[in-house]
Amino acid sequence: MKRSTLITLAVILVVIALFVYMSTARATERCTVCMEFNGRSNCATAAGHTAAEATETAHSTACGPIASGMNETIACGNRAPVSVQCRTP
């Protein structure tokens, strides 16, 4: 492999590692939210600084695959979760 290719790969890996670290460094809570909408269900896990922040993010993420279009996404987001489980990592 060329030296420039190795350097490029190293830089890309460092950027990815930095992104992951910056995304999770302040995360002190991890929550899993399960949603049901229009006969479909999905669960998602998210991390956040607070349980409320992690729950909100997981709620939105869980609605993504089971809602199509803006109207359904909003309707799913307004529904109460089937289950919420939070823990400190």
GILINUR-V587110 format. One record per residue. RES is the residue in one letter. PHI is phi in radians with two decimals (999 if undefined). OMEGA is omega in whole degrees, 0 to 359 (999 if undefined). Layout:
RES,PHI,OMEGA
RES,PHI,OMEGA
//
This chain:
M,999,179
K,-1.22,180
R,-1.10,181
S,-1.15,177
T,-1.17,178
L,-1.11,179
I,-1.14,179
T,-1.08,178
L,-1.09,178
A,-1.10,180
V,-1.11,179
I,-1.07,178
L,-1.11,178
V,-1.14,179
V,-1.11,179
I,-1.10,179
A,-1.08,179
L,-1.12,178
F,-1.06,180
V,-1.11,180
Y,-1.09,181
M,-1.17,181
S,-1.31,186
T,-2.03,185
A,-1.07,182
R,-1.64,182
A,-1.27,179
T,-1.94,178
E,-2.27,176
R,-2.29,183
C,-2.17,174
T,-1.99,181
V,-2.12,176
C,-1.95,182
M,-2.14,170
E,-2.19,181
F,-2.71,179
N,0.90,177
G,1.36,179
R,-2.02,179
S,-2.38,180
N,-2.79,176
C,-2.09,178
A,-2.50,179
T,-2.05,178
A,-2.50,177
A,-1.98,179
G,-2.77,180
H,-1.21,178
T,-2.20,178
A,-1.11,180
A,-1.12,179
E,-1.13,179
A,-1.15,179
T,-1.14,180
E,-1.08,180
T,-1.17,179
A,-1.14,178
H,-1.04,179
S,-1.09,181
T,-1.17,179
A,-1.17,180
C,-1.29,184
G,-0.88,184
P,-1.29,185
I,-1.79,178
A,-2.06,178
S,-2.13,181
G,1.55,184
M,-1.16,182
N,-1.08,179
E,-1.20,178
T,-1.10,178
I,-1.16,180
A,-1.10,178
C,-1.13,179
G,-1.11,179
N,-1.51,179
R,-1.46,176
A,-1.34,178
P,-1.13,175
V,-1.23,177
S,-2.63,177
V,-2.37,176
Q,-2.27,180
C,-2.07,175
R,-2.62,176
T,-1.64,183
P,-1.16,999
//
